[in-house]
Amino acid sequence: MDFFKIDEKLKELDLKATEKTKDIFKAIDMTTEYNQQKVLSAFIKNRVSETDLGLSTGYGYGDNGRETLDKVMADCMGAEDALVRHSFMSGTHTLTVALFGVLRPGDSVLVITGRPYDTITGVFGIDGYSDGSLADFGVEYNEVALKADGTPDIDTIKKELSLKKYKMVYIQRSRGYSLRSSLKIDDIEALCKAVRSVDNDTVIMVDNCYGEFVEEKEPCEVGADLIAGSLIKNPGGAIAPTGGYIAGRRDLVEKCSYRMTCAGVGREVGATLGHNRELFMGLFSAPHVVGEALKTAVYAAAIFEMLGFAVTPGFDEKRGDIIECITLGNSERLIAFCQGMQSGAPVDSFVVPEPWDMPGYDDPVIMAAGAFTLGASIELSADAPLREPYAVWMQGAINFHSGKAGVLLALQSMLDKGALKLD
């Protein structure tokens, strides 16, 4: 760390954390290799060519690259079909298109992983948000709370499904701003089996954000009918400049395409404007970049555990997504952490993050995000609402070595501001 002013005691902790995590890193490399070969195989199977990397304008009729990319993503996600578009503005927008694509007035949706994260509550129309929401269109919302230990309540889920007919069961894989564990593929499979033991017809949809390529399987391979995610998270590989994807059963993806554009037209239109190359390259790079992000999360967990902070997952726990949650205990540590991480960003390192009232969130939020793509959470970033227990959610890192530097600079910032003491 000769390029940065890092306390000698932090350098000692760095060496200990590096040694502590080496076996975990080997396991991550094995998953990365599997997923990289899966993606390469999908590219070869679907005969990706130079012409697929070109552009279309206007209506975008006959854009072969767009159609090939859909097929490649479907194979990568273990799905029948997929929609991959730069025109999806965010993960929440992509999820919204999928929800409105499947649900109709009078339908009911059951969320079985507790209260969804902040930005999606308005889409469902929870807590009075109704203008343009699913509730505004006559879709009924219900949820099953998590158990006290933060895990899904399978008995209550099955009971609720036996009492009422639901058009859709919705699963959120990542934790949002909560301290519960993210769902692993085995957890999602168990939930799908529980749902199917009661209802064979309900559509099982998974918000797959932050989970792609973390494990060898994806939700569609273990019983999910529909998944969606953001390209400025895992599957964009830190190259896609924007966008999202929907994947799953062919009939459901087709319905989503009519919501994406318009009824009767669907996926047949939509100029790619030269983004095909970036989206293909991003998807191809995604398994490796996800592996680097996982290593950064494991390293951060190890070093903060050694300092006595509560972390989830623990450094050696199995992971379902790229996010590491670190409970810092007070606002001073939280702000110092984010400011230090920002100082290690390749872009806007000189910016000093401050908490602010962000649209879609109930509390002031602080974000460290010096990224090549604005808001990309596959690049190293950290964010948190300023509320108890003052936990920060860290994610991403294009490569582990810069990610590690960001973690150490976050610790150094805490130390410099008197928010951390080293024995």
C-alpha distance (Angstrom), angle and dihedral (degrees) to the residues before:
residue distance angle dihedral
M1 . . .
D2 3.82 . .
F3 3.82 91.9 .
F4 3.82 94.8 59.7
K5 3.78 133.9 50.0
I6 3.79 101.5 -113.9
D7 3.80 122.9 166.8
E8 3.82 114.1 -110.2
K9 3.80 91.6 -123.4
L10 3.80 89.9 55.3
K11 3.80 89.0 51.0
E12 3.81 88.6 54.8
L13 3.80 90.1 50.9
D14 3.79 89.1 49.2
L15 3.82 91.1 57.4
K16 3.79 91.7 48.5
A17 3.82 92.7 48.2
T18 3.81 91.1 48.2
E19 3.79 91.5 53.3
K20 3.80 92.3 43.7
T21 3.79 94.0 54.3
K22 3.82 102.9 42.6
D23 3.83 95.4 100.9
I24 3.81 91.2 47.4
F25 3.80 89.0 51.7
K26 3.81 90.2 54.0
A27 3.81 90.2 54.6
I28 3.82 90.6 48.9
D29 3.81 89.8 51.7
M30 3.81 90.4 54.0
T31 3.82 91.8 53.3
T32 3.80 90.4 45.0
E33 3.80 91.4 53.3
Y34 3.81 92.0 49.3
N35 3.80 92.9 49.7
Q36 3.80 93.5 43.4
Q37 3.79 90.3 54.9
K38 3.81 90.0 46.7
V39 3.80 90.6 54.3
L40 3.81 93.3 44.3
S41 3.81 89.3 50.4
A42 3.82 90.4 52.4
F43 3.81 91.0 51.9
I44 3.81 91.7 50.0
K45 3.82 94.9 43.4
N46 3.80 91.8 52.9
R47 3.81 93.4 45.5
V48 3.80 97.2 -124.4
S49 3.79 107.0 -159.2
E50 3.78 139.6 -175.3
T51 3.80 89.9 -100.7
D52 3.83 89.4 59.3
L53 3.80 88.8 63.8
G54 3.80 93.3 61.8
L55 3.78 130.7 97.4
S56 3.76 140.8 -107.3
T57 3.79 131.0 -159.7
G58 3.78 137.8 -163.6
Y59 3.79 111.4 17.4
G60 3.79 92.1 -6.6
Y61 3.80 94.7 -134.5
G62 3.78 115.1 177.2
D63 3.81 96.3 11.4
N64 3.80 99.0 167.0
G65 3.79 93.1 -174.6
R66 3.79 91.8 56.8
E67 3.79 91.0 50.6
T68 3.81 93.7 45.7
L69 3.81 92.0 49.5
D70 3.80 89.8 54.4
K71 3.80 89.6 54.6
V72 3.80 93.4 47.0
M73 3.81 92.1 50.4
A74 3.79 91.4 47.7
D75 3.81 90.3 55.1
C76 3.81 92.2 46.2
M77 3.81 90.7 51.8
G78 3.82 95.1 43.6
A79 3.79 89.6 -117.7
E80 3.80 136.6 134.6
D81 3.80 94.1 -125.3
A82 3.78 142.7 -3.4
L83 3.80 144.3 -166.2
V84 3.81 116.7 -144.3
R85 3.79 114.8 -178.4
H86 3.78 137.2 164.8
S87 3.82 86.6 -150.2
F88 3.80 92.5 73.5
M89 3.80 99.7 99.5
S90 3.80 99.3 -157.1
G91 3.78 143.4 -17.5
T92 3.81 90.1 -88.8
H93 3.81 91.2 51.9
T94 3.82 90.7 49.6
L95 3.80 91.9 49.4
T96 3.80 89.4 47.7
V97 3.81 92.2 54.4
A98 3.82 89.4 50.4
L99 3.81 93.3 48.0
F100 3.79 94.4 47.4
G101 3.80 89.7 42.5
V102 3.81 92.8 61.2
L103 3.82 106.0 26.4
R104 3.79 123.9 75.8
P105 3.83 134.2 -171.6
G106 3.80 109.1 -70.8
D107 3.82 93.6 25.8
S108 3.79 122.5 122.2
V109 3.80 128.3 -140.4
L110 3.80 124.9 -160.2
V111 3.81 119.2 -157.4
I112 3.81 106.7 -156.0
T113 3.81 100.2 -174.8
G114 3.78 99.4 66.9
R115 3.79 127.0 -103.3
P116 3.83 110.9 -8.0
Y117 3.79 120.5 -122.3
D118 3.78 120.6 -80.2
T119 3.81 103.4 -91.5
I120 3.81 96.0 49.7
T121 3.83 96.2 50.9
G122 3.79 90.1 78.0
V123 3.81 90.6 53.3
F124 3.80 91.6 56.4
G125 3.81 91.3 42.0
I126 3.80 96.0 -119.7
D127 3.81 121.0 167.0
G128 3.78 96.1 12.1
Y129 3.80 100.2 -49.1
S130 3.79 99.4 133.1
D131 3.81 112.4 138.5
G132 3.81 104.1 112.7
S133 3.80 93.2 -13.3
L134 3.80 128.2 127.9
A135 3.80 87.9 -100.4
D136 3.80 88.9 55.8
F137 3.82 87.5 56.5
G138 3.80 93.3 50.4
V139 3.81 100.2 -98.4
E140 3.80 112.2 143.3
Y141 3.81 118.5 -135.2
N142 3.79 127.0 -151.9
E143 3.79 132.5 163.1
V144 3.78 139.7 -164.9
A145 3.78 112.7 -137.7
L146 3.77 120.4 -129.5
K147 3.78 119.5 -107.0
A148 3.79 120.3 -100.4
D149 3.81 89.9 -92.5
G150 3.83 91.6 56.1
T151 3.82 96.4 -107.3
P152 3.82 126.4 122.9
D153 3.80 115.1 -87.6
I154 3.81 100.3 -126.3
D155 3.83 95.4 179.0
T156 3.80 92.3 54.1
I157 3.81 91.4 43.7
K158 3.80 91.3 55.0
K159 3.79 91.6 45.4
E160 3.81 92.5 51.5
L161 3.81 91.9 48.4
S162 3.80 90.4 51.0
L163 3.82 91.4 53.7
K164 3.81 99.7 47.4
K165 3.80 139.4 24.4
Y166 3.79 113.0 -117.0
K167 3.79 125.2 -167.8
M168 3.81 91.1 -155.7
V169 3.78 139.9 20.4
Y170 3.80 111.4 -157.6
I171 3.82 125.4 -154.7
Q172 3.80 124.6 -169.3
R173 3.80 109.1 -154.0
S174 3.80 99.6 -167.9
R175 3.78 124.6 56.8
G176 3.80 101.1 -120.9
Y177 3.81 109.3 -158.9
S178 3.80 93.8 -22.6
L179 3.78 133.1 100.8
R180 3.79 96.5 -126.5
S181 3.78 118.8 114.5
S182 3.78 119.0 -95.7
L183 3.79 113.7 -111.7
K184 3.77 119.3 -97.6
I185 3.79 121.5 -148.8
D186 3.81 90.1 -101.6
D187 3.83 88.9 55.4
I188 3.79 92.0 50.3
E189 3.80 90.9 48.1
A190 3.82 90.7 51.9
L191 3.82 90.5 50.4
C192 3.81 92.2 48.7
K193 3.80 90.9 50.5
A194 3.81 91.0 48.7
V195 3.81 91.3 51.2
R196 3.80 92.7 46.7
S197 3.81 91.6 49.9
V198 3.81 86.6 66.5
D199 3.82 105.9 25.7
N200 3.81 126.8 22.3
D201 3.79 94.9 -176.8
T202 3.78 107.7 51.2
V203 3.80 115.1 104.9
I204 3.81 112.1 -115.5
M205 3.79 109.9 -149.3
V206 3.82 124.9 -175.3
D207 3.78 126.7 -160.3
N208 3.81 94.5 -140.5
C209 3.82 97.5 -176.6
Y210 3.82 113.4 144.5
G211 3.82 92.4 6.2
E212 3.80 105.1 84.6
F213 3.83 115.0 119.5
V214 3.81 93.4 -2.0
E215 3.80 89.0 113.8
E216 3.80 132.3 21.3
K217 3.81 94.3 -103.3
E218 3.80 133.3 52.6
P219 3.84 127.1 -145.6
C220 3.82 94.8 -99.5
E221 3.81 88.0 62.0
V222 3.81 92.6 58.6
G223 3.80 102.7 43.8
A224 3.82 109.8 -66.2
D225 3.81 115.8 133.4
L226 3.80 97.8 -159.5
I227 3.81 136.5 16.0
A228 3.78 134.1 179.4
G229 3.78 137.9 -173.1
S230 3.78 148.1 157.5
L231 3.80 127.8 -89.9
I232 3.81 92.3 -145.8
K233 3.77 86.1 64.2
N234 3.82 126.0 54.8
P235 3.83 105.6 -36.2
G236 3.81 94.7 50.4
G237 3.78 91.2 63.8
A238 3.84 92.4 -144.0
I239 3.82 88.7 -69.9
A240 3.81 103.7 81.6
P241 3.83 106.2 90.1
T242 3.81 94.5 -153.3
G243 3.80 140.5 -25.3
G244 3.77 144.7 90.4
Y245 3.78 143.6 -130.3
I246 3.78 139.4 -132.3
A247 3.81 119.8 -161.9
G248 3.78 137.6 173.0
R249 3.77 141.4 76.7
R250 3.79 111.9 17.9
D251 3.81 95.2 -126.3
L252 3.81 92.3 50.8
V253 3.80 93.8 46.6
E254 3.80 88.0 51.3
K255 3.82 90.4 53.9
C256 3.80 89.5 50.2
S257 3.80 90.6 52.0
Y258 3.81 89.9 59.7
R259 3.79 90.0 54.2
M260 3.81 90.7 44.4
T261 3.82 92.0 58.7
C262 3.80 117.0 -4.9
A263 3.80 141.0 -57.7
G264 3.79 113.6 -77.5
V265 3.80 93.9 18.0
G266 3.79 106.6 56.4
R267 3.79 118.4 149.0
E268 3.81 96.1 -3.7
V269 3.81 93.0 88.9
G270 3.77 135.8 49.6
A271 3.77 124.4 102.2
T272 3.80 113.8 -126.2
L273 3.83 93.8 -151.8
G274 3.79 93.7 -154.0
H275 3.81 97.3 -51.7
N276 3.82 95.3 114.9
R277 3.80 93.2 88.1
E278 3.82 92.7 52.9
L279 3.79 93.5 46.2
F280 3.81 93.2 48.7
M281 3.81 91.9 46.1
G282 3.79 91.9 46.5
L283 3.79 93.6 51.3
F284 3.79 90.9 47.3
S285 3.82 91.5 51.6
A286 3.80 94.9 42.1
P287 3.84 101.1 93.8
H288 3.80 92.4 52.8
V289 3.81 94.3 44.9
V290 3.82 91.0 48.0
G291 3.80 88.6 52.3
E292 3.82 90.4 53.2
A293 3.80 90.6 49.0
L294 3.81 90.5 50.8
K295 3.80 91.2 51.3
T296 3.80 89.8 51.7
A297 3.82 90.7 50.7
V298 3.81 92.3 48.3
Y299 3.82 91.4 48.5
A300 3.82 92.2 49.0
A301 3.81 90.9 49.0
A302 3.79 91.7 51.0
I303 3.79 96.8 48.6
F304 3.81 95.3 43.7
E305 3.82 90.6 46.6
M306 3.80 88.7 55.6
L307 3.80 88.5 53.5
G308 3.81 91.1 53.9
F309 3.80 100.3 -105.4
A310 3.80 122.1 138.7
V311 3.80 110.7 -113.5
T312 3.75 133.4 -179.2
P313 2.96 123.6 -127.9
G314 3.78 97.7 27.9
F315 3.79 113.1 -126.8
D316 3.83 92.6 -99.6
E317 3.81 98.6 38.0
K318 3.78 122.3 112.4
R319 3.79 111.3 -100.0
G320 3.78 133.9 -140.9
D321 3.80 97.6 -175.0
I322 3.80 142.2 9.7
I323 3.80 96.4 -99.1
E324 3.80 124.3 112.8
C325 3.80 118.1 -165.4
I326 3.81 117.4 -156.0
T327 3.81 119.2 -173.2
L328 3.80 106.4 -143.9
G329 3.80 99.0 176.2
N330 3.80 102.4 -138.6
S331 3.78 141.6 39.8
E332 3.81 94.4 -111.1
R333 3.82 92.8 60.9
L334 3.79 91.6 42.2
I335 3.79 94.5 52.8
A336 3.81 92.7 42.9
F337 3.83 90.8 50.6
C338 3.80 93.4 52.7
Q339 3.80 93.4 44.1
G340 3.80 91.0 50.9
M341 3.79 93.1 48.5
Q342 3.79 90.2 49.7
S343 3.81 89.1 53.9
G344 3.81 88.6 61.8
A345 3.80 95.5 51.7
P346 3.83 120.4 115.4
V347 3.81 89.8 -135.7
D348 3.83 125.2 45.4
S349 3.79 93.6 -0.1
F350 3.83 88.0 153.7
V351 3.82 92.8 60.3
V352 3.81 116.8 102.8
P353 3.83 110.8 -145.8
E354 3.80 117.9 -137.3
P355 3.83 130.0 -176.2
W356 3.82 114.3 -94.7
D357 3.79 141.4 171.2
M358 3.79 103.4 -94.3
P359 3.85 123.0 -166.2
G360 3.81 111.5 -102.0
Y361 3.82 96.0 23.6
D362 3.81 129.5 98.2
D363 3.82 97.1 -149.8
P364 3.80 133.6 42.6
V365 3.80 109.5 -83.1
I366 3.80 130.3 -150.7
M367 3.78 120.3 -157.3
A368 3.79 134.2 -172.2
A369 3.78 107.1 -162.3
G370 3.78 119.7 144.7
A371 3.79 95.8 165.6
F372 3.80 138.6 153.9
T373 3.82 86.8 -128.3
L374 3.80 114.2 46.7
G375 3.80 110.0 -111.5
A376 3.80 94.8 1.5
S377 3.80 106.9 155.9
I378 3.80 94.1 -170.8
E379 3.81 84.1 71.1
L380 3.80 114.3 71.6
S381 3.78 109.1 -75.4
A382 3.77 141.1 143.5
D383 3.76 131.8 -159.8
A384 3.76 140.5 168.9
P385 3.78 143.2 168.1
L386 3.79 113.4 -116.3
R387 3.77 98.4 -113.1
E388 3.77 138.6 103.0
P389 3.01 129.4 -32.3
Y390 3.84 87.2 23.4
A391 3.78 94.8 -134.8
V392 3.79 122.7 168.3
W393 3.79 124.2 -144.9
M394 3.79 111.8 -145.2
Q395 3.78 124.1 -171.1
G396 3.76 143.9 164.1
A397 3.82 138.1 16.9
I398 3.79 123.3 -174.5
N399 3.78 87.2 -141.6
F400 3.78 131.4 10.7
H401 3.80 97.2 -125.9
S402 3.82 94.2 60.1
G403 3.81 88.8 39.9
K404 3.79 90.8 55.8
A405 3.80 90.2 50.4
G406 3.80 89.5 52.9
V407 3.81 91.7 52.3
L408 3.81 92.2 49.2
L409 3.81 92.0 47.8
A410 3.81 89.0 51.3
L411 3.79 88.7 54.5
Q412 3.81 91.7 45.3
S413 3.80 90.1 52.7
M414 3.80 90.6 52.2
L415 3.80 89.2 49.4
D416 3.82 94.0 47.8
K417 3.82 92.0 49.8
G418 3.79 93.5 49.5
A419 3.81 92.3 -111.5
L420 3.84 93.0 117.2
K421 3.77 131.8 44.0
L422 3.80 124.1 -162.2
D423 3.81 120.6 -155.1
